[in-house]
Amino acid sequence: MDTAPPLSPTARSTVRRGAARARTDRAQLHAVLDAGLVGHLGVVLGGAPVVLPTGYGRHGDTLYLHGSTGAATLRAAAAGAPVCLTVTHLDGVVYARSAFHHSVNYRCAVVHGTARAVTDPGEQLLGLEVLTEHLAPGSWTATRQPTRKELAATAVLALDLAEASVKVRTGPPVDDEEDLAAPVWAGVLPLRTVLGEPEPDPLLPEGIGVPGRVSGRRLG
């Protein structure tokens, strides 16, 4: 059971539009992050905002991010530039009786903060393990570990989850009362992400079957 303290909104993380959809349970923040595979990292470069997709992994109340040491966004973040990371799940398209009330059902987490460059070798390996296990559970111990050269080419950042918000919309459309009798279909078209059949690398030696960590993978 997640016993972490509840979210404590700051000026940046307070949900103002659709405040009733805000969630203050930190366990819900963890759930949204854990269910995602890709986040979007925002940072200001040269006076302009830049938002790029990035892999991540959660360890307690720390998110680990990684990328090339040559990536300008990661260099700026490591130098202390404020960052914002978002993870969004689209769960359904909401069809309403009016164009104005069409919407989507979703779960979204927004994390604000200043990332910390991970320089300790032990924590760097921990961060990469967390990232690997988040993307492909079971792969860290099943595959070759990073070499010294690979580690030198990889930037690992740690982002604290102290300042974050969660917003969730569920349910049917919210139409105006005068539109309820209109002969227009209204409801929700659910959206789901599913896993396909594993596709082996053509260069695999004969006799190597699909391991359980791949064939048995389930999305949270």
Secondary structure, DSSP 8 states (H G I E B T S, - for coil): ----------TTT---TTGGGEE--HHHHHHHHHH-SEEEEEEEETTEEEEEEEEEEEETTEEEEEEETT-HHHHHHHTT-EEEEEEEEEEEEEE-SSSTT-EEEEEEEEEEEE-EE---HHHHHHHHHHHHHHHSTTHHHHS----HHHHHTEEEEEEE-SEEEEEEE-SS----GGGTTSS---EEEE-----------TT--TT----HHHHT----
